[in-house]
Amino acid sequence: MRDGMNSRILLDAAKSCILASSPVFRRQQFLIRCVGGSTDQRDMQALRSLEVDSQSIIRAITPALDPTRHKGQAGNIAVIGGCREYTGAPYFSAISALKIGADLSHVFCTTDAAPVIKSYSPELIVHPVLEESYNVGEEHKSSIASKVLAEVDKWLERFDCLVVGPGLGRDPFLLDCVSEIMRHARQSNIPIVIDGDGLFLVTNNLELVSGYALAVLTPNVNEYKRLVQKVLSSEVNDIDAPQQLLSLAKQIGGVTILRKGNSDLISDGDTVKSVSVYGSPRRCGGQGDILSGSVAVFLSWARQHILAADSNSNIRFKNPTVLGCIAGSAILRKAASLAFSNKKRSTVTGDIIECLGKSLEDISPAS
Amino acid sequence: MRDGMNSRILLDAAKSCILASSPVFRRQQFLIRCVGGSTDQRDMQALRSLEVDSQSIIRAITPALDPTRHKGQAGNIAVIGGCREYTGAPYFSAISALKIGADLSHVFCTTDAAPVIKSYSPELIVHPVLEESYNVGEEHKSSIASKVLAEVDKWLERFDCLVVGPGLGRDPFLLDCVSEIMRHARQSNIPIVIDGDGLFLVTNNLELVSGYALAVLTPNVNEYKRLVQKVLSSEVNDIDAPQQLLSLAKQIGGVTILRKGNSDLISDGDTVKSVSVYGSPRRCGGQGDILSGSVAVFLSWARQHILAADSNSNIRFKNPTVLGCIAGSAILRKAASLAFSNKKRSTVTGDIIECLGKSLEDISPAS
């Protein structure tokens, strides 16, 4: 696959030294300084040293569009989420996966949420299989849980990655079913990106992901805080954020954590990377869903790339979950920036999704 | 109808010899060579000799837009598909029929799927008539099956073509009802294009189509494999693909089969044709649905054309199902290529559908 790619990576790696003095890089650094909150000069120095060349990574892992490939080979993603209350989040996540370039994108949601999510777009395959407590008598819970599992199991092996959490809600019966789905996915070595209410579930049931190298957690400020409190029994330490993130990922047995913030920090307990490409100051809800769907696709691509690449591949770190997080973070930021330059304060999540294609094309042209 | 058309066909047929040395033709041949997978030089030679001048065929069968014609004369298509799980596929197929130029496009789906499919577009006429087992008590199955049949029968005679299968699902009760619908359509000599789960049904019940010259099967790689195993009791033979396809179509009594692939191969058991116009390397799910809807319209047009044309008509092969397949295949490829040149990796099925009109207009201008 992509024989000419490795030499390009080498070149890009060399360029990244030069990049450090480029106007773009300087602008990023300035912006980080301006918006960095409590980050002081010393922290900036530390963060800067963690910054990765996300564009080279995106170019390396994005598969060539080869006409001999057939449907599904560029990615088959499933989002587990969508309940009576939330329907937008799973849609945003699943449609983002398609717009990045996955071939197929599924949603497994509650029976109530399905018609609505289906109606957002005929491009998604939406399975009305989950149930919430209010819909299920106590005496039927066990049989319905088995049915839910059986229904998801029929599909599970086909998926390259699950996204668990967008618009999942917190209904205890539903979360029990989703825990079982996660256990099955883990047995089948299917990567899992966990966001939103999936993080609520996982923070309270760490064994679901602990020691699973193909798990990715994408917490925002509050979700990160709860995770740190639960796992490290301490408060969030902004002074030495990278070290704390590293400890956290290591403590959960080498899962990958993408800590969302002014700079996104990514660690698998072994290494810490930072993505600070300038995005958008607009904080409309739903951007985390774009991120989870994008990370799922890039993670699948990175995994394919690593499996197919020979031992001389020039990607310096070989963890597909870390590569997926870096690529997803960078693409979301670029798309958000493009959307904002056009729509300004009125930018909504759908506008950013419409910019995903151009953002990827600018970095890694399809042909 | 279209008196000036026949002379144009003659001209186009003459041109096709010149075309063989044109840059477009050479590029197609180059691409086939590049992407042919297991196809060697000898096979390429064979495939090349099967390539048809699809543009001339499209121009020949596309009816003139005559202001004296009234609603329905340019095609009234019905898609049988859409269940609790799938709603996008029947929508894509039915809306593609309209975008090619049919006057009316219907969908017959389950009661659950109908509101969703209706919500995708007010352009379609969606009938909530089918039922799946989970919704029907054992004791009511017979009466409900009769009701479904009666409901479809009310409309059947009006349709120029049925598309059976997009998003049909595999519920046994539903498939039993659809088998009956196919039998009725066959009695009325209504052409049937069969794709997706319709192929699952037909592969297991070959008598539904066997010997019916107005049946078209449009299998993808996996569906073709199952069909070959079932009918020829052998494995797919890529070395002599045209001969195997010919045998398969003959064995099912002269149905037309469009085998989807890098080159689409089409046979009615009598002749084999190939369409290799370059499409798109994007393999997003749903492109097969565009094809089935497009083939349905072109097939109807080809049938009208052949019925109306005098015996001197210069279309060399007179089977409307083969002509419909050639035209549908070529238009989908052209539309996919146009959409991809604009949207690249983020191309989704809806983007391709939006290019159907321009693709047809480029080949056969409306005025």
Interface residues (C-beta under 8 A of the other chain):
Chain A: T62 L65 D66 P67 T68 R69 H70 K71 G72 Q73 A74 L98 K99 I100 G101 D103 L104 P115 K118 S119 S121 P122 E123 L124 I125 V126 H127 P128 L356 G357 K358 L360 E361 P365 A366 S367
Chain B: L31 C34 V35 G37 R84 E85 Y86 T87 G88 Y91 F92 D112 P115 V116 S119 Y120 N220 V221 N262 P281 R282 R283 C284 G285 G286 F340 K343 K344 R345 S346 T347 V348 T349 G350
